[in-house]
Amino acid sequence: MSRTLKPNVLGIIPARMKSSRFPGKPLADLHGKPMVARVYEAARAAAALDDVVVATDSQEIMRVLQSLSIPGVMTSPEHRTGTDRLAEVAMTHPAEIFVNIQGDEPLIEPETIDVAVRSLGEEKEYDVVNLCARVTLIQDVIDATVPKVLKTASGRAICLSRAPVPYPKNPAAAAYFRQVCVYAIRREALLAFSKLEAGVLEAAEEIELLRFIEHGIPVKMVEVTTRSFGVDTPADLDRARREFLAVHERALP
């Protein structure tokens, strides 16, 4: 289902079937609904979003979206990242702010999405806001599927890495933050992103936000408290099913 959208703040959920670590994960079952539908439900409940759409390159995903009356936009299969997919949507949908909501974080809270949008609205220095959360599970420090965040005292992103950074030479002083994959981006910055070449850090780490940093576009990191995490493996899906049930049991199906 493709439609013309004219919101000021548009939430976009990138979804593709060919994930290298977990093929087909947007349609993985999460208590009776595909994971991408659970993310859509959370995004639709975010007060800061005027509308939400799924951007995909998969006819299979589109058929499922249509069956669930979820708006979808077909995009090129050539995109390297979800943010590139957002940029294609931005070329035909004239919102002022676009919010990238990863389709593999089914536990994302509507209030967490609102924080990203509100924070960007309060910033004049930044055109990009990303979220981060303090690491509470030691396995997340060493898990390469969990990007770690280095930031200044004021919240400006220094770097993101899949490595366990910072190195804990002084363990008592070490603090770790993980990326929460919700980005609020002004239209001009999003369109610029799609025209920039991936730098050596992005190519090595496969973290798309590094493209902004490598090209000198400042990114504000805003700390949140959230249960959300990325589903990158079948084991992550099992964990998501347990935690989703704990949070939403009364509201199911």
DOFI-50152 format. One line per field, with one value per residue (C-alpha): z, x, y; residue number from 1. Coordinates in steps of 0.5 Angstrom, whole numbers. Layout:
BEGIN
zz: Z:...
xx: X:...
yy: Y:...
num: NUM:...
***
This chain:
BEGIN
zz: 0:-2:-1:-1:6:8:15:19:23:19:22:17:19:14:13:8:8:6:13:13:20:20:14:14:21:19:19:24:29:35:39:33:29:25:28:24:25:33:31:27:33:38:33:31:39:39:40:36:30:25:21:20:14:13:7:4:-2:-1:-5:1:6:2:2:9:10:6:9:16:13:15:10:6:1:-4:-5:-9:-7:-8:-2:3:9:12:12:5:4:8:4:-2:1:3:-4:-5:2:4:12:16:20:19:24:23:27:26:24:29:36:37:45:43:47:44:49:47:40:43:46:40:36:42:43:35:36:42:38:34:33:31:25:27:34:36:42:47:53:59:58:64:61:61:55:51:52:48:43:36:34:40:37:43:43:45:47:49:56:52:48:42:38:38:35:35:35:35:39:47:48:52:54:61:63:69:71:76:71:65:63:57:53:47:41:41:34:33:29:28:22:19:12:9:13:11:3:4:7:1:-3:1:0:6:10:12:19:16:12:17:23:18:23:18:23:22:15:19:23:18:14:20:21:28:32:38:43:48:53:55:59:55:55:47:44:37:34:30:31:33:40:40:38:43:48:45:45:53:54:50:53:60:58:54:56:58:51:47:42
xx: 0:3:1:2:4:5:7:12:15:15:17:20:21:26:25:29:29:36:39:46:46:38:35:27:27:22:17:19:13:13:7:2:5:11:16:16:8:10:15:10:5:10:11:4:3:9:6:11:10:5:5:9:11:15:20:22:25:21:15:14:14:9:4:4:4:-2:-6:-5:-7:0:3:9:13:17:25:31:34:41:41:47:43:37:38:40:33:30:33:29:23:25:25:18:15:16:17:21:24:25:25:29:26:30:25:29:27:20:21:22:17:13:16:23:22:19:25:29:24:24:31:32:27:31:37:40:47:45:41:42:40:41:39:44:43:48:50:47:49:56:55:53:60:63:58:60:52:52:55:58:58:63:61:63:61:56:53:57:58:66:65:61:64:63:69:69:70:73:78:78:85:82:76:73:72:70:62:59:54:50:47:39:37:32:35:31:34:33:31:37:42:38:39:46:47:45:50:56:61:62:68:73:70:63:66:70:64:58:55:51:51:59:58:55:61:66:64:64:56:55:51:48:47:42:42:35:33:30:28:29:35:36:34:40:40:35:37:36:29:28:30:25:19:20:21:15:11:13:11:5:2:-5:-5:-4:-6
yy: 0:6:13:20:23:30:30:35:29:22:16:11:4:1:-7:-12:-19:-20:-19:-22:-25:-26:-27:-25:-22:-17:-22:-27:-28:-24:-27:-27:-21:-20:-16:-10:-10:-10:-4:0:-1:2:8:10:11:16:23:26:23:25:19:13:8:2:3:-4:-7:-13:-15:-21:-15:-11:-16:-18:-10:-10:-15:-12:-5:-2:3:1:5:1:3:1:-6:-2:1:0:2:4:11:11:8:14:19:16:17:24:25:25:26:33:32:37:32:24:19:12:7:0:-5:-10:-6:-9:-7:1:5:11:15:14:16:22:24:23:28:33:33:35:40:43:43:49:46:39:36:29:26:19:16:11:8:5:-2:-6:-13:-15:-19:-13:-10:-15:-17:-14:-14:-8:-2:2:10:15:22:28:31:35:29:30:23:22:15:9:2:-6:-6:-6:1:5:0:-1:1:4:-1:4:9:5:7:4:6:2:5:5:5:11:17:24:27:34:34:37:33:26:28:30:23:20:23:22:16:11:13:8:7:6:1:-3:-2:-3:3:8:14:14:17:23:24:22:28:33:33:33:28:29:23:23:18:15:9:3:-4:-4:-8:-10:-17:-19:-27:-32:-32:-25:-26:-31:-26:-21:-26:-27:-19:-17:-22:-19:-12:-13:-20:-16:-13:-19:-21
num: 1:2:3:4:5:6:7:8:9:10:11:12:13:14:15:16:17:18:19:20:21:22:23:24:25:26:27:28:29:30:31:32:33:34:35:36:37:38:39:40:41:42:43:44:45:46:47:48:49:50:51:52:53:54:55:56:57:58:59:60:61:62:63:64:65:66:67:68:69:70:71:72:73:74:75:76:77:78:79:80:81:82:83:84:85:86:87:88:89:90:91:92:93:94:95:96:97:98:99:100:101:102:103:104:105:106:107:108:109:110:111:112:113:114:115:116:117:118:119:120:121:122:123:124:125:126:127:128:129:130:131:132:133:134:135:136:137:138:139:140:141:142:143:144:145:146:147:148:149:150:151:152:153:154:155:156:157:158:159:160:161:162:163:164:165:166:167:168:169:170:171:172:173:174:175:176:177:178:179:180:181:182:183:184:185:186:187:188:189:190:191:192:193:194:195:196:197:198:199:200:201:202:203:204:205:206:207:208:209:210:211:212:213:214:215:216:217:218:219:220:221:222:223:224:225:226:227:228:229:230:231:232:233:234:235:236:237:238:239:240:241:242:243:244:245:246:247:248:249:250:251:252:253
***
